[in-house]
Amino acid sequence: MTVRVSKPEFNLREKLSELDKPAGLKGSELMRSDTTQDARDLVSAGRKNMIINGAMTINQRNGTSSYTIPAATNAYGGPDRWAVVESTDGSVSVNMDGDPAGGNGDGYAVQEFTRAFQFACAGTATLSSGHNTHFFQNIEGYNIAHLGWGTVSAKPVTLSFWIKTNVTGVFAVGLENNDPNRCCIRNYYQSGDFRWNKVILTFPGCTDGTWLTTNGIGMRVRFCLASGVTFDDGEDGEWVNSDELCTTESQVVNFMDSTNNRFMITGVQLEVGENATEFEHRSYGEELSLCQRYFWRLDNASNAAGAQWLYKIGHGGNDGYRRATVNHPVPMRGSPSVTNISLTHTGSSTGVQFNGSHTTTIYVNGAGSNIVELRGAYFDVEL
C-alpha cells in the first residue's frame, strides 16, 4: 500500500524570520541577496584588501617621528606604501600617529586600529591653477588583475576608510590607471568637527583604457587635500578620459590655507564588489613583508634587520676587496635602488656590484687590512 502525504507550500525566508533566534545582521543581508555574486560580495571571504598597510602600522623610514614634505616635492615619509605630493608653495608634515587607540577614539569603532596617517599643514599656500597636495598608493598590476578592468567584464570596487579632520568641506578621492588617462573621482563631505567617521564609496568598474596586470602600476588610489582648477574636471562617480584630482565641488577645499589644519586617516580598504565588509586585519609580520616587496631598510639598530660583514675576496694586490651579498627579506618587485649605504670603512670606492629582486651585493675596494661592516642601507623599488 502506498501512502502519499502532501503539505502546502511555504516561503522559507518567512519561516526563517519567525525563528526565535534571529539570523543576525549578516544573515539577514544574505537572505536579501538577489544573486550569488551579491552573497559573495557580502561575505567577502578570503583575501580581499588590495591596499597594503591600510591600517598604517608600518613605517620603516621614520617610525613615529614626523617628516616634513618640502614645497614642490613628492616623497615617502609617513606609513609605508603611501606617498605624498606637495606641489604648492607651502609644506606638510606627516607622521604615523596613535590617535585612534587613544581617548580621542572613545565611542567609535575606529578603536580597532592603533595607528593613523596624520597630515599637518606646516606652511600655508594660496593655490594657483596647477597647485595641488595629495597622497596616494600605487597598487601593483598583479593585485588588480581579478577586476577585469579595461574589459566589458570590469567589476565595481568599494573603498572604505576612517577619517578625522578639522577642515570643513567636500573632499575627493580617485582611482586612475598608470597612463594616466582614465580617472574616477568620488566626493565625500566632512563637517570639520575633528571626530572619527567612516566613509564608504563605491566605484564602477572601468570597461576601457589600459590597466596593467604586471609588476607595474595597475591602479593608483589618490586622496586630494588641495587642488587648483587644472585638476578639477572629474565627475563624481563617473569615469573620465583625463588625469583629475577632484571635481568643481571638491576643488573648493584647501587644506593648505592654515597651519592649524589637521587630517588623519586609517582603516583604508579597497575590495571588489559594491559592499564594504569588515576590515581585513593582517598580522604585523605579514603586513611588513608585503611592504618590504617595495622598500626595506637594513639597520643595525635595536630590533632592525641587522648589520653585515663584508668579506675579503682575492689575494695579493686584490686583498683590499670586500663584498657582502645581502639577502632581501622577501623577493622584491624588481632590482632596487640602493641608497643611504653606511659602512665602517669606505676604502677607495664603494657601490653596488650585483643587484636583483632576491639579493644585492655591496662592495668596497681599497679597504686595505681594515675590517668592513655594512651598518645600513635603503632598498627601494616603489611603484
ABEGO torsion letter per residue (X at the ends): XBBBBBBBBBBAAAAAAABABBAEAAAAAAAABABAAAAAAAAGBEBABABBGAAGABBAAAEABBBBBBBGBBBBABBBGBBBBBBBABBBBBBBBAAAABAAABGBAAAABABBBBBBBABBBBBBAABBBBBBBBBBAAAAAAAGBGBAABBBBBBBBBBBBABBEBBBBBBBBAOBABBBBBBBBBAGAGBBBBBBBBBBBBABEBBBABABBABBBBBBABBBAAAAABBBGBBBBBBBABBAAAAABBAAABAABBBBBBGBBBBBEABBBBBBBBBAAAAAAAAAAABBBBBABBGBAEBBBBBBBEBEAAAABBBBBBBBABBBABBBBBBGBBBABAEABBEBABBBAABBBBBBBGAEABBBBBABBBBBABX
